[in-house]
Structures are given as structure tokens and as C-alpha cells.
Amino acid sequence: MDMPKKFGMTPAKYKDLIIKLLSKYRFMSASEISFKLRMGYETAKKYLMELDRERFITYRQIGNRKYWFRIK
């Protein structure tokens, strides 16, 4: 069963929110991003991976965690 979508949220809006957040905070984990933006962890991971493929952000692996940051 799919979870209900937040009213008015599109993939582009989710991505924009993530990029703005990573512009403000240098490095963040997926769990920190999902908490700050009040979105599900899996939703955050989905859009982080898409933004990584699109070369807007990338990550650095430290221990067992990935810390995301903006590259453009």
C-alpha cells in the first residue's frame, strides 16, 4: 500500500527543499535531512539518490553513514 502524498508536494519541490537545506548546512545525513524537512526517511533517500544521479549533490561515506553535500 502506498503512503499518501503531502498536498502540493512534487518531486521538483522535494528536490528544491533538499538543495536549499544543503546550501544552508554543509554536510547532513539522510536521517537529519528527513527530520529537518519533516519527510519520511525513504522519501529523503529517494530524492537524494536522484539528485546524486543528476550531479547536484554527492556524499562522503564516514563509517557506516553517508553525509550529503551540494556540489553545484
N, C-alpha and C positions, 0 to 999 in steps of 0.2 A: 504494500500500500504506500503510495506517495504521500509525502508530507504536504500540507497546504502551503502555497507560496505567500510571501508577505505582499500585501497590497501595494501595487505600483512599483515593485522591485523587478528590474530587468537584469539580464546578465551584464549589460553595459553599466548599469548603476552600481551593481556589486563590485565590478572591476574598478570603477572610478573611486568608490569608497576605499577600497584596499590601497590603491595607488596614493590617494591623499593621505591615508594613515601612515603609509611607509615613507612619505615625504616628511611627515612630522616626526616620526620615531625611526631612528636609523636601522635597527635590527629588531625583528619581532618573530616569535614562533607562531605557528598556525593557531595554537590554543589562545595565545594572547590576542591575536587578530580577531578570532571569533568572539572572544569575550568583549573586547572593546567595541566591536560593531554589532554586538547582540545578534549574531547569526550562528547557525549550527556549525559544529566543527567540520563535518563533511562538506558543507556548502563552502566554507572558507577554503578547505583543501582543494576542492574542485576548481575554484576561481584562481587560486594561487598557481595551480598547475597550468591552467590556461594562460595566465599572464606570463609564466615562465616560458612556455612554448612560443608566445608572441614576443619574447625578449624585452618585456617591460621590467621584469623583476627576475631575481635569481636567489639562490640560497647558499649558505655555507653550513656544512654539517659539522656540528660540535658535539662530540659524544654520540648520544642516540637521538639528538634533536636537530631539526633544521631551523636555521634562523634566516628569514627572508629579508631582502633589501631591494631597493629600487636601483635600476641601472640606467634608466633614461630620464 
